[in-house]
Each structure stands twice: as C-alpha cells, then as structure tokens.
Amino acid sequence: MRNSLSPLRYPGGKTCLVPFLSKVLELNDLAESEFVEPYAGSAAAAVHLLLGEYVDSIRINDRDPHIYAFWYSLLHHTDKFCDLILKEPVTIDNWRKQREIYSSYKRYGKLKVAFSTLFLNRCNRSGIITSGGPIGGYAQAGKWKIDVRFNRTELANRIRAISEFSDRIAISNKDGLDFLCSVQRTKRKKLVFLDPPYVEKADRLYDSDFNEKKHEKLAAHLLGTATYPWVLTYDNAKLIRKLYRSRSPRKIVLNYAAQNKRQGTELLVRSRSLRSNFEYLPGGDKCF
C-alpha cells in the first residue's frame, strides 16, 4: 500500500496499515461497519477503507480547528476548494500569506483556513505545518522547490473523489476523549482506529496540547471503560510502553520520507477481543 488517497501528508501516516486494518475488519465481521478516527489528521486509513468499499461509512474527528476546516471545506465547498488549488500561486510570497491566515485563523472563514492548511502541509518540509519551513528554503536554492509536492490536478482529483462519498462521511471538532465517549454511546457496529499525537517531539509536529496527563486518560479509557473494538498506534515512547504493557504493544516499522531514507519504529496495540493477523503489518513498506 504505497500511495495515499488523502490530500494531506503527515510523517508516519498510516496508509500502509490499510492491509492490516482491512483484514481486522474481515476477521471480526466488521465489513459493513463504521470506521472511526478520533485523531484524524489526514485520515489516510479511513479514506482508503471508504473509497475501497471496505467499510460502510467513516467518522473522522480532529480537535485542531485547521484540520476540521479542511475536512469541512472538502465536503461542503468542494468546487471552491478545488478552484483555489488550481489557481493560487505556489510561491514564497503566497507561503507567507497562507502562514498568516493559518496563524490568525479566527479572522478567516473555513475555506481560507482549509486552503492555508493544505498549502502549508504540501509546501512545508515533511508536511510539518506548525514548525516546518518551505521546501527549498526561503531563497528557493535547494534541489527541490516549494511546489514539488503541490500537484494541483492530483490534489483536486483527490478532493473530488472523497467528496463523492460525502453522504457516508461524518466529521466533528471535539476533544478526542469526549468524542470517544459519544461514540461509545452509539449502538452502530464500528472499529475505532486511534493515532494520537506523539509523546516525543509533539510540540514540533502538532498544534496540540496533548500532554502526559491526556495520554494517561486515554489509556485509562481504552483499557478500562471502552466497549468498542479498537486499534491504536503510537510513537515508541517509554510512557506508552508502560501504559499499555498489559496489551503487549507490537513494534511496527514505518518510513517517514518518500525517498525511504528515514525509518521509525512505532507501537501498535489492539483491544483484547479483537482478532487480527500480524502478517499484514508493514515491515519495509512505505508509510507516508
């Protein structure tokens, strides 16, 4: 599983887990269920599973207002969003403009915030929005230029393809744990896939205040009160190994760059009753 169908790109994106997740759905009779992502980000796994008809619907949530604006605009302002993608200049001057919109998002409508989020995500090094600089540097003297990952036609096509499934996509902008509690109250058959903010380097990667206490609260919920089946991925941090030691976290290898030059080890944990086949977990496959 090599190419993401999501317009957003993240270090350690979970596209390569789609074969594993689709097998989990099959083994647990969840093929016609809802696939739920409480920390959606790019929602790469959810998008793949929906467009591939592995699930009936997806429910994606992200507390970050920028990410929520992106998904809202994709579903509700599809044509205008695509027009911006096809027409806006991909230059350092516009990068500065989009960074200002992103930083002052409360002053702008959802569509402008959505485009600024996509623009910075595609034009920043490694897709890191909050602290990453433009690909090629401010002087554009590098080997790769700012527009190398901003393929206008491809991005517009991805957005249109996802929007065609809009009646099967639910989005929300809640705290992750609050969202999970509301999901638990629904009777619909579901698989919850959690990819929370990393423990290490979180301040560099995300616009998030997901601190140690929140990691602990999430673990207490999943291991104590959650009644739904779930799969969880995390960075390979000491805190996570400690919190989930009772579930024997499994190491998986992910590639953090398209050129396959940087690999990282993450942890995968699953709920106690969930059947799975670890042969479908990624080894050297690309995951970005």
C-alpha positions as CSV (number, residue, x, y, z in Angstrom):
1,M,0.0,0.0,0.0
2,R,2.1,2.9,-1.3
3,N,0.1,5.9,-2.4
4,S,-2.1,7.9,-0.1
5,L,-5.6,8.9,-1.3
6,S,-5.7,11.7,1.3
7,P,-4.7,15.2,0.2
8,L,-2.9,15.8,3.5
9,R,0.5,14.3,4.2
10,Y,2.0,13.5,7.6
11,P,5.2,12.0,8.9
12,G,4.4,8.4,9.8
13,G,1.0,8.5,8.0
14,K,-0.9,5.2,8.3
15,T,-1.7,4.4,4.7
16,C,0.5,1.3,5.0
17,L,-1.7,-0.1,7.7
18,V,-4.7,-0.4,5.4
19,P,-4.0,-4.1,4.5
20,F,-3.8,-4.9,8.2
21,L,-6.9,-2.9,9.1
22,S,-8.9,-4.4,6.2
23,K,-8.0,-7.9,7.5
24,V,-9.1,-6.9,11.0
25,L,-12.5,-5.8,9.6
26,E,-12.8,-9.1,7.8
27,L,-11.8,-11.3,10.7
28,N,-14.2,-9.5,13.1
29,D,-17.2,-9.4,10.9
30,L,-17.0,-5.6,10.6
31,A,-17.0,-5.2,6.8
32,E,-20.3,-3.2,6.9
33,S,-19.4,-1.2,9.9
34,E,-18.4,2.4,10.6
35,F,-14.6,3.2,10.7
36,V,-13.9,5.8,13.4
37,E,-10.8,8.1,13.8
38,P,-10.9,10.3,16.8
39,Y,-7.5,11.9,16.0
40,A,-8.0,12.0,12.2
41,G,-5.4,14.4,10.8
42,S,-5.0,13.2,7.2
43,A,-7.5,10.4,7.9
44,A,-5.4,8.4,5.4
45,A,-6.5,5.0,6.6
46,A,-10.2,6.0,6.8
47,V,-10.2,7.4,3.3
48,H,-8.6,4.3,1.8
49,L,-11.0,2.0,3.6
50,L,-14.1,4.0,2.5
51,L,-13.0,4.5,-1.1
52,G,-12.1,0.9,-1.3
53,E,-15.5,-0.1,0.0
54,Y,-14.1,-1.9,3.0
55,V,-16.4,-0.1,5.3
56,D,-19.9,1.4,5.1
57,S,-19.0,4.8,6.4
58,I,-16.3,6.8,8.3
59,R,-16.5,9.2,11.2
60,I,-13.5,11.4,11.5
61,N,-12.8,13.9,14.3
62,D,-10.0,16.3,15.0
63,R,-9.8,18.9,17.7
64,D,-7.5,21.1,15.6
65,P,-9.7,23.8,14.1
66,H,-7.5,24.0,11.0
67,I,-7.9,20.3,10.2
68,Y,-11.6,20.4,10.9
69,A,-11.9,23.4,8.5
70,F,-10.0,21.3,5.9
71,W,-12.5,18.4,6.1
72,Y,-15.5,20.7,6.3
73,S,-14.5,22.6,3.2
74,L,-13.7,19.4,1.3
75,L,-17.2,18.1,1.9
76,H,-19.2,21.4,1.8
77,H,-17.2,23.7,-0.5
78,T,-15.7,21.2,-2.9
79,D,-15.7,23.3,-6.1
80,K,-14.4,26.4,-4.4
81,F,-11.7,24.5,-2.7
82,C,-10.6,22.9,-5.9
83,D,-10.6,26.3,-7.7
84,L,-8.2,27.6,-5.1
85,I,-5.9,24.6,-5.5
86,L,-5.9,25.0,-9.3
87,K,-5.4,28.8,-9.4
88,E,-3.5,30.0,-6.3
89,P,0.3,30.7,-6.9
90,V,2.7,28.3,-5.2
91,T,5.4,30.8,-4.3
92,I,7.2,32.0,-1.2
93,D,5.1,35.2,-1.1
94,N,1.9,33.1,-1.1
95,W,3.5,30.8,1.5
96,R,3.9,33.8,3.8
97,K,0.3,34.8,3.2
98,Q,-1.0,31.4,3.9
99,R,1.1,31.1,7.0
100,E,-0.5,34.4,8.3
101,I,-4.0,33.0,7.5
102,Y,-3.2,29.8,9.4
103,S,-1.8,31.7,12.4
104,S,-4.7,34.1,12.5
105,Y,-7.4,31.5,11.6
106,K,-10.1,33.0,13.8
107,R,-10.2,36.1,11.5
108,Y,-11.0,34.0,8.4
109,G,-13.7,31.7,7.1
110,K,-13.3,27.9,7.0
111,L,-12.5,27.8,3.3
112,K,-9.5,30.1,3.6
113,V,-8.3,28.3,6.7
114,A,-8.7,25.0,4.9
115,F,-6.6,26.1,1.9
116,S,-3.9,27.6,4.1
117,T,-3.7,24.2,6.0
118,L,-3.4,22.2,2.8
119,F,-1.0,24.7,1.2
120,L,1.4,24.6,4.2
121,N,1.1,20.9,4.6
122,R,2.0,20.3,1.0
123,C,4.7,23.0,0.7
124,N,6.5,22.6,4.1
125,R,9.3,20.1,4.7
126,S,7.9,16.7,5.7
127,G,4.4,18.2,5.7
128,I,5.0,19.7,9.2
129,I,2.7,22.7,9.4
130,T,3.5,24.3,12.7
131,S,7.3,24.5,12.7
132,G,8.4,23.4,9.2
133,G,9.8,25.8,6.7
134,P,9.1,25.8,3.0
135,I,10.6,23.1,0.8
136,G,13.7,24.5,-0.9
137,G,14.1,27.2,1.7
138,Y,13.1,30.9,1.7
139,A,15.6,31.6,-1.1
140,Q,14.4,28.5,-3.1
141,A,18.0,27.5,-3.6
142,G,17.6,23.8,-2.7
143,K,17.3,20.9,-5.1
144,W,13.5,20.7,-4.5
145,K,11.3,23.7,-4.9
146,I,8.2,24.7,-2.9
147,D,5.8,23.3,-5.4
148,V,7.4,19.8,-5.7
149,R,4.5,18.2,-3.6
150,F,1.8,20.6,-4.7
151,N,0.5,18.7,-7.7
152,R,-2.6,20.8,-8.4
153,T,-4.5,18.4,-10.6
154,E,-3.8,15.4,-8.4
155,L,-4.8,17.2,-5.2
156,A,-8.1,18.5,-6.8
157,N,-8.8,15.0,-8.0
158,R,-8.3,13.5,-4.6
159,I,-10.7,16.1,-3.0
160,R,-13.4,15.4,-5.6
161,A,-13.0,11.7,-5.2
162,I,-13.5,11.9,-1.5
163,S,-16.4,14.4,-1.8
164,E,-18.3,11.8,-3.9
165,F,-18.7,9.8,-0.6
166,S,-19.8,12.8,1.4
167,D,-23.1,11.1,2.5
168,R,-21.0,8.4,4.1
169,I,-18.6,10.7,5.9
170,A,-19.3,12.4,9.3
171,I,-16.9,15.0,10.7
172,S,-16.5,16.7,14.1
173,N,-14.3,19.0,16.0
174,K,-14.2,17.6,19.5
175,D,-11.7,16.7,22.2
176,G,-10.6,13.2,21.3
177,L,-11.7,11.6,24.6
178,D,-15.1,13.4,24.6
179,F,-15.6,12.2,21.1
180,L,-14.8,8.6,22.1
181,C,-17.3,8.8,24.9
182,S,-20.0,9.9,22.5
183,V,-19.0,7.1,20.0
184,Q,-19.3,4.5,22.8
185,R,-23.0,5.5,23.3
186,T,-23.9,4.7,19.8
187,K,-25.1,1.1,19.0
188,R,-23.7,1.0,15.5
189,K,-21.1,-1.6,14.7
190,K,-17.7,0.1,14.5
191,L,-14.0,-0.2,14.5
192,V,-12.1,2.7,16.2
193,F,-8.6,3.4,14.9
194,L,-6.6,5.8,17.1
195,D,-3.4,7.6,16.0
196,P,-3.0,10.2,18.8
197,P,-0.3,12.9,18.8
198,Y,3.1,11.5,19.5
199,V,4.6,11.7,23.0
200,E,8.0,12.8,21.8
201,K,8.5,15.9,19.6
202,A,4.8,16.6,19.8
203,D,5.3,20.4,20.1
204,R,7.2,20.4,16.8
205,L,4.8,18.2,14.9
206,Y,1.4,19.4,16.0
207,D,-0.7,22.4,17.0
208,S,-1.7,20.4,20.1
209,D,-1.6,20.5,23.9
210,F,-1.8,16.7,24.2
211,N,0.3,16.3,27.4
212,E,1.2,13.3,29.5
213,K,-2.0,13.5,31.6
214,K,-4.1,13.2,28.4
215,H,-2.1,10.2,27.2
216,E,-2.8,8.6,30.6
217,K,-6.5,9.5,30.5
218,L,-6.8,8.0,27.0
219,A,-5.1,4.7,28.2
220,A,-7.4,4.5,31.2
221,H,-10.4,4.8,28.9
222,L,-9.3,2.3,26.4
223,L,-8.1,-0.3,28.9
224,G,-10.9,0.3,31.4
225,T,-14.2,1.5,30.1
226,A,-14.1,1.2,26.3
227,T,-16.6,-1.4,25.0
228,Y,-15.9,-1.0,21.3
229,P,-13.1,-2.8,19.3
230,W,-10.1,-0.6,18.7
231,V,-6.6,-0.4,17.2
232,L,-4.1,2.1,18.5
233,T,-0.7,3.3,17.1
234,Y,1.8,5.5,18.9
235,D,5.4,6.5,18.8
236,N,7.7,4.1,20.6
237,A,7.9,6.1,23.8
238,K,8.7,4.8,27.3
239,L,5.4,6.3,28.6
240,I,3.3,4.4,26.0
241,R,5.2,1.1,26.6
242,K,4.4,1.5,30.3
243,L,0.7,2.5,29.9
244,Y,-0.1,-0.4,27.5
245,R,2.2,-3.1,28.8
246,S,-0.8,-5.3,29.7
247,R,-1.7,-5.4,26.0
248,S,1.8,-6.3,24.8
249,P,2.4,-3.5,22.3
250,R,3.8,-4.7,18.9
251,K,6.5,-2.8,17.1
252,I,6.0,-1.8,13.5
253,V,8.4,-0.1,11.2
254,L,7.3,3.0,9.3
255,N,9.1,5.1,6.7
256,Y,8.9,8.8,7.3
257,A,10.1,10.0,3.9
258,A,9.0,9.3,0.4
259,Q,12.6,8.5,-0.5
260,N,12.6,5.8,2.1
261,K,15.6,7.4,3.9
262,R,14.2,7.7,7.3
263,Q,12.5,4.9,9.2
264,G,11.0,4.8,12.6
265,T,9.6,2.2,15.0
266,E,6.1,2.8,16.3
267,L,3.8,0.7,18.6
268,L,0.6,-1.0,17.7
269,V,-1.9,-2.0,20.4
270,R,-5.3,-3.6,20.0
271,S,-8.3,-4.3,22.2
272,R,-8.4,-7.6,24.0
273,S,-11.1,-9.3,22.0
274,L,-10.0,-8.1,18.6
275,R,-8.9,-10.8,16.1
276,S,-6.0,-9.9,13.8
277,N,-3.3,-11.2,11.5
278,F,0.1,-9.7,12.1
279,E,1.3,-10.9,8.8
280,Y,-0.4,-7.9,7.3
281,L,1.5,-5.4,9.3
282,P,4.1,-3.3,7.5
283,G,7.7,-4.1,7.5
284,G,9.7,-2.2,4.9
285,D,6.6,-0.9,3.1
286,K,6.3,2.8,2.7
287,C,4.1,4.7,5.1
288,F,3.8,8.4,4.5
